[in-house]
């Protein structure tokens, strides 16, 4: 995985730990860690700190999320859940 491939607002899967297989949105990237939230168990108020090696990146970046995160604008846990749900339903349709 290339560090340049990691973007705020990108959907990723956890590859290790008790949250293995879950979808998250990248909130922040501080090499070698990323901060993740899913809007449910990991909320904006308490993001998950995870090593880059322990995530599987997707090529899906929610541009609305990216714009909010890059400009330090306010977002909600509901918006994160909606973004993940859109990605999952889009992924199901492609199968």
Secondary structure, DSSP 8 states (H G I E B T S, - for coil): --GGG--TTEEEEE-SSTTTT-EEEEEEEETTEEEEE-SSSS-GGG-EEEEGGGEEEEEEE-HHHHHHHHTT----HHHHHHHHHHHHHHHHHH-
